[in-house]
Amino acid sequence: MDIMQVIKDQIESNDILLYMKGSPNQPMCGFSARTVQAVMDCGQKFAYVDVLSNPDVRTNLPVYANWPTFPQLWVNGELVGGCDIVTEMHAKGELKPLLEQAVSA
């Protein structure tokens, strides 16, 4: 299957999806660690893809998303953003309701 189709399917089949370096239990960079902590603090289950162990995704997701960096948080098929945006939304109390709405939709 074409990698762009794989990425599209991953995004469409998960209400909350985090593309990150490493795993939620073992993030492999500080940006991924801060982002996953903000998402986990919201209490919703989420899927993740480790871009370090998926080099095709790591190479092609920035093209698909028109977003050059990782991590990337996707909610209901829409790119929310990276570390700075997600942690800022969490600090303002905007992330939790967004994720709660995503799983209840």
Stockholm file with secondary structure:
# STOCKHOLM 1.0

chainA/1-105         MDIMQVIKDQIESNDILLYMKGSPNQPMCGFSARTVQAVMDCGQKFAYVDVLSNPDVRTNLPVYANWPTFPQLWVNGELVGGCDIVTEMHAKGELKPLLEQAVSA
#=GR chainA/1-105 SS CCHHHHHHHHHHTCSEEEEESEETTEESSHHHHHHHHHHHHTTCCCEEEETTSCHHHHHHHHHHHTCCSSCEEEETTEEEECHHHHHHHHHTTCHHHHHHHHHHC
#=GC SS_cons         CCHHHHHHHHHHTCSEEEEESEETTEESSHHHHHHHHHHHHTTCCCEEEETTSCHHHHHHHHHHHTCCSSCEEEETTEEEECHHHHHHHHHTTCHHHHHHHHHHC
//
